[in-house]
Amino acid sequence: MNTAVNANVVHESEAQRQHARVKIPAKLRFFGPDRTPVEARVIDLSAGGLAFNAGQLPLKIGDVYKARLQFVIDNLGLAMDVELQVRSFDRETGRAGCQFQNLEPRDISTLRHLITSHLAGDIVSVGEMLATLQRDNFTKARKVKDGGHGMSAFGRMKAVTFSLGIFVVGVAAFGFVFKSVYGMYFVSHAQAGLVSVPGVNITMPRDGTVQSLVKADGVAAKGAPLATFSTSMLDVLKGHLDEDQLQPAKVAELFGKQMTGTLTSPCDCTVAQQMVANGQYASKGDVIFQLVPRNSEANVEARFSYRQFGDVRPGTSVRFQIAGEDKSRTGKIVSSTSLKSADLSSDIRVLIQPDETLDSSLAGRPAEVSSDRGPNLNWLIDKAMAVGL
């Protein structure tokens, strides 16, 4: 038995024509290579092209001509303007094979109707041609679902990067909106905040001038001199003079005499602020220095509006950030007092004890304080019961 394979055998499906060719009476008119009008008989016609007898015209393969294809239907002429590209030309027989270029959808529908009717043996009428031209004979091409196999590696990477960028932008936008809504409904912000330390005020014992003796580092041990003051002897002896000592000459003598004294520190303290400048006159009882005990723990004072009464009760945990620091700290409200004004409106001042010890050197720095009451199960239950669910 001969099992040899004939490599020259080709299945008919591999060589079949793309379009069926039919012999339909038609004429073709166009301008030849030398711009002379030419009228030729169509040999055969298909939806993709036609063949005609060009005679002795010097046609070249690849040339494109604009022509008019004419049919006769019910004794009426039907003309189509087409573009033809010469694909083959036999000089001996004059047979030229051409392919249609840039056909309009209506022209394609007309050609297919003529060819189909001719193959079926039907008679073509004008009414059928008009009906064919009125309806839409084309549908959208099917989408090719190749799972991205048709894309290059760079194309897939670009698509993934773009999708990832859109996802990141969406997540960032959602996070911003969520944070804004959360801060609006679940966070109470203080109107003002300040780091405070329990201090000691040094006041002026008598009317006079002050001269500071505090060192550059501002540290004063217990009993160390803080400043000297000078006052008039007349002010010291006021209320202790008899009538003989109140004579004008005696008063002028006492007024010209000065008595000096020293202000001392009552504790191991740091001078937080000097309220009266050196050489400036101060009245009795004026605060000269504000002292802060060394190694003392600083607290935070904050002011909230009265509308936030339920959010800043003693025992509430809060979060605060001190000016000049990058990190946020936590603390707990230990006391709450109301500050009433003349028009009966009031604010609430709270004292916050930090969870971590604050250095007393931070005293006087502003702080941003917020109370996060956050959604929890009890809060949701209370809200649901309030609306009657």
C-alpha positions in Angstrom: 0.0 0.0 0.0 1.4 3.4 -1.0 1.3 5.7 2.0 3.3 8.6 0.4 1.8 12.0 0.9 1.3 14.3 -2.1 2.5 17.7 -1.0 0.9 19.4 -4.0 -2.6 18.5 -3.0 -4.5 21.5 -1.7 -7.9 21.4 -0.1 -10.6 23.3 -2.0 -11.3 25.5 1.1 -7.8 26.8 0.9 -8.1 28.0 -2.6 -11.7 29.0 -2.9 -12.6 32.5 -4.1 -13.4 35.2 -1.6 -16.4 36.5 -3.7 -18.5 34.7 -6.2 -18.1 36.0 -9.8 -21.1 36.3 -12.0 -21.7 37.5 -15.6 -24.1 40.4 -15.4 -24.7 42.7 -18.3 -23.0 46.0 -17.4 -20.9 48.7 -18.8 -17.9 50.6 -17.4 -17.0 54.1 -18.3 -13.7 55.9 -17.2 -10.9 58.0 -18.5 -7.9 56.1 -19.7 -4.2 56.7 -19.1 -4.1 59.4 -21.8 -7.3 61.1 -20.3 -9.5 59.8 -23.2 -13.0 58.5 -22.4 -13.3 54.8 -22.5 -16.4 52.6 -22.5 -15.8 48.9 -21.9 -18.0 45.8 -21.5 -17.9 44.1 -18.0 -16.9 40.5 -18.4 -17.7 39.4 -14.8 -18.5 41.0 -11.5 -18.2 40.3 -7.8 -18.6 42.1 -4.6 -14.9 42.7 -4.4 -14.1 43.7 -8.0 -14.7 43.2 -11.7 -13.1 42.2 -15.0 -13.5 44.1 -18.3 -12.1 44.1 -21.8 -9.6 46.9 -22.0 -8.5 46.2 -25.6 -5.2 47.9 -26.4 -5.2 50.4 -23.5 -1.8 50.6 -21.9 -3.0 49.8 -18.3 -0.4 49.3 -15.5 -0.9 47.1 -12.5 -1.4 49.2 -9.4 -3.0 52.2 -11.2 -6.2 53.5 -9.7 -9.0 54.9 -11.9 -12.3 56.5 -11.1 -15.1 54.9 -13.1 -18.9 54.7 -13.5 -20.5 51.2 -13.4 -23.9 51.2 -15.3 -26.7 48.6 -15.1 -30.1 48.4 -16.8 -33.0 47.5 -14.5 -36.6 47.6 -15.7 -35.5 49.7 -18.7 -34.0 52.2 -16.2 -30.4 53.0 -15.9 -28.5 52.4 -12.6 -25.1 54.0 -12.3 -22.5 53.6 -9.5 -19.4 55.7 -9.1 -16.5 53.4 -8.1 -12.7 53.5 -7.7 -10.8 50.6 -9.4 -7.3 49.4 -8.9 -5.8 47.3 -11.6 -4.6 44.0 -10.2 -4.0 42.0 -13.4 -3.8 42.7 -17.1 -3.4 40.4 -20.1 -2.0 42.3 -23.1 -2.9 39.5 -25.5 -6.6 39.2 -24.7 -7.0 42.7 -23.2 -8.6 41.3 -20.1 -8.1 43.5 -17.0 -8.9 42.5 -13.5 -9.7 45.3 -11.0 -10.5 45.5 -7.3 -12.9 48.0 -5.8 -11.5 50.7 -3.5 -13.4 52.7 -0.8 -16.9 51.4 -1.6 -19.7 53.0 0.3 -22.0 50.7 2.4 -24.9 51.5 0.0 -22.9 50.5 -3.0 -21.9 47.2 -1.3 -25.5 46.5 -0.5 -26.5 47.2 -4.2 -23.8 44.9 -5.6 -24.6 42.1 -3.2 -28.4 42.3 -4.0 -27.7 42.2 -7.8 -25.3 39.3 -7.5 -27.6 37.3 -5.1 -30.6 37.9 -7.3 -28.7 36.9 -10.4 -27.4 33.7 -8.8 -30.9 32.8 -7.6 -32.5 33.4 -11.0 -34.7 36.2 -9.7 -35.7 39.3 -11.7 -34.4 42.5 -10.2 -36.9 45.3 -9.9 -36.6 49.0 -9.0 -38.7 48.5 -6.0 -36.4 45.8 -4.6 -33.4 48.0 -5.2 -35.1 50.9 -3.3 -36.0 48.6 -0.4 -32.4 47.4 -0.2 -31.0 50.9 -0.1 -33.4 51.9 2.7 -32.6 49.3 5.2 -29.3 48.9 7.2 -27.6 45.8 5.9 -24.5 46.0 8.2 -23.9 45.1 11.8 -21.1 46.0 14.2 -18.0 43.8 14.2 -17.7 41.3 17.1 -15.3 42.1 19.8 -12.2 40.0 19.8 -11.7 38.5 23.3 -8.1 37.3 23.3 -7.5 37.9 27.0 -4.8 40.4 26.3 -2.7 37.9 24.3 -2.6 40.3 21.4 -0.9 43.0 23.5 2.8 43.4 23.8 4.6 43.2 27.2 5.0 47.0 27.2 1.3 47.5 26.4 0.2 45.2 29.2 2.5 46.9 31.6 1.2 50.3 30.5 -2.4 49.1 31.0 -1.7 47.7 34.4 0.1 50.9 35.5 -2.7 53.0 34.3 -5.3 50.8 36.1 -3.2 50.9 39.3 -2.9 54.7 39.1 -6.7 55.0 38.7 -7.1 52.7 41.7 -4.7 54.7 43.9 -6.4 58.0 43.0 -9.8 56.5 43.8 -8.6 55.1 47.1 -7.0 58.5 48.0 -10.2 60.4 47.1 -12.2 58.0 49.2 -9.8 58.3 52.1 -10.0 62.1 51.9 -13.8 62.2 51.8 -14.0 59.6 54.7 -11.5 61.6 56.8 -13.4 64.9 56.2 -16.8 63.3 57.1 -15.3 61.6 60.1 -13.7 64.8 61.4 -16.9 66.7 60.9 -19.2 64.3 62.8 -16.9 62.4 65.3 -14.1 64.8 66.2 -14.4 67.9 68.5 -11.7 70.5 68.1 -10.6 72.9 70.8 -10.8 76.6 70.1 -7.5 77.2 71.8 -4.9 75.1 73.7 -1.8 75.9 75.8 0.9 74.0 77.7 0.8 75.2 81.3 2.9 74.6 84.4 1.8 75.4 88.0 3.9 78.5 88.7 4.8 81.0 91.4 4.4 84.7 91.1 6.9 87.1 92.7 5.3 90.4 93.5 6.7 93.9 94.3 6.6 94.5 98.1 6.7 98.3 97.8 6.5 101.0 95.2 9.8 101.4 93.4 12.2 100.3 90.7 13.5 96.8 90.0 16.9 95.5 88.8 17.1 91.8 87.9 19.8 89.5 89.2 18.8 86.3 87.4 21.5 84.5 85.5 21.4 83.9 81.7 20.0 80.4 82.1 17.1 81.7 84.2 17.6 79.0 86.9 17.3 80.1 90.6 17.9 77.9 93.6 15.7 78.2 96.7 16.7 81.4 98.6 18.8 82.7 95.7 18.4 86.5 95.0 16.2 87.2 92.0 16.3 91.0 91.9 16.9 94.1 93.9 14.4 96.9 94.4 14.8 100.5 95.4 12.0 102.5 97.2 11.8 105.9 98.8 12.4 106.0 102.6 9.3 108.2 102.9 7.2 105.3 101.5 8.7 102.9 104.0 8.1 105.2 107.1 4.6 106.2 105.9 2.2 105.9 108.8 5.0 105.8 111.4 6.0 109.5 111.5 4.8 111.9 114.2 4.0 115.6 113.8 7.6 116.7 114.4 8.9 114.4 111.6 6.3 115.6 109.1 7.9 119.0 108.8 8.6 120.1 105.2 12.3 120.0 105.6 12.2 116.6 107.2 9.8 115.2 104.6 12.2 116.5 101.8 15.1 114.8 103.5 13.3 111.5 103.8 12.1 111.7 100.2 15.6 112.0 99.0 16.8 108.9 100.8 16.4 105.5 99.1 16.0 102.0 100.7 17.0 98.9 98.8 15.8 95.4 99.2 16.2 92.0 97.6 13.6 89.6 96.1 14.5 85.9 96.7 13.3 82.6 95.1 10.9 80.6 97.3 11.9 77.3 95.5 14.2 75.7 93.0 12.7 77.3 90.0 13.2 78.5 86.5 12.2 82.0 85.6 9.5 81.6 83.0 9.0 85.4 82.4 10.1 88.7 83.8 7.0 91.0 83.8 8.7 94.3 84.7 11.8 95.5 82.8 15.0 96.5 84.7 14.8 100.1 86.0 11.1 100.3 85.4 8.8 101.6 88.2 6.4 99.1 89.7 3.6 99.6 92.2 3.2 97.5 95.3 1.6 94.1 94.5 2.7 94.1 90.8 4.0 90.7 89.5 7.7 91.0 88.8 8.6 87.3 87.9 6.7 84.2 87.0 8.6 81.2 88.3 8.2 77.5 87.4 9.3 74.8 89.9 12.1 72.7 88.4 11.3 69.1 87.4 7.6 69.9 87.6 5.2 68.2 85.2 3.4 70.3 82.6 -0.3 70.0 81.8 -2.3 71.2 78.8 -5.2 73.7 79.1 -7.8 73.9 76.4 -11.0 75.9 75.7 -14.0 74.3 74.0 -17.3 75.8 73.0 -20.4 75.0 75.2 -21.9 73.0 72.4 -19.2 70.4 73.0 -20.2 69.9 76.6 -20.9 66.2 76.2 -17.6 65.5 74.5 -15.2 67.0 77.0 -16.3 65.6 80.3 -13.7 64.6 83.0 -12.2 61.2 82.2 -12.5 61.7 78.4 -9.4 60.7 76.4 -8.1 63.4 74.0 -5.3 63.8 71.5 -3.1 66.9 71.3 0.0 68.1 69.4 2.3 70.8 70.7 3.7 73.5 68.4 7.2 72.6 67.2 6.7 68.8 67.6 5.9 66.4 64.8 4.3 63.6 66.9 0.9 63.6 68.5 0.4 62.9 72.2 -2.6 61.6 74.2 -4.0 62.6 77.6 -7.1 62.6 79.8 -9.3 65.4 80.9 -9.0 65.7 84.7 -11.2 68.8 85.3 -13.7 71.0 83.5 -14.8 74.5 84.4 -17.2 77.0 82.8 -16.1 80.5 81.9 -19.1 82.8 82.0 -19.2 86.2 80.5 -21.6 89.1 81.0 -24.0 88.0 78.3 -24.4 84.5 79.9 -22.7 82.8 77.0 -19.8 80.6 78.2 -16.9 78.4 77.1 -15.6 75.4 78.8 -12.0 75.3 80.0 -10.5 71.8 80.6 -7.3 70.7 82.2 -5.6 67.7 80.4 -3.1 65.4 82.1 -0.8 63.9 79.5 -0.2 60.2 79.4 3.5 60.9 79.0 5.4 63.4 81.2 5.8 66.8 79.6 9.0 68.8 80.1 8.3 72.1 81.9 10.4 73.8 79.2 7.4 73.5 76.9 5.4 75.8 79.1 3.6 78.5 77.1 3.6 76.7 73.7 0.3 76.5 71.9 -1.3 73.1 71.4 -3.9 71.7 69.1 -6.4 69.6 71.0 -9.1 67.3 69.7 -11.5 64.8 71.2 -12.3 61.7 69.1 -15.6 60.2 70.2 -15.5 57.7 67.2 -18.4 55.5 66.2 -18.9 52.5 68.5 -21.6 50.0 69.1 -23.2 51.8 72.0 -23.2 55.0 70.0 -24.9 53.3 67.1 -27.5 51.7 69.4 -28.2 55.1 71.1 -28.7 56.7 67.7 -31.0 53.9 66.5 -33.1 54.1 69.6 -33.3 57.9 69.3 -35.0 57.6 65.8 -37.3 54.9 67.0 -35.8 51.8 65.3 
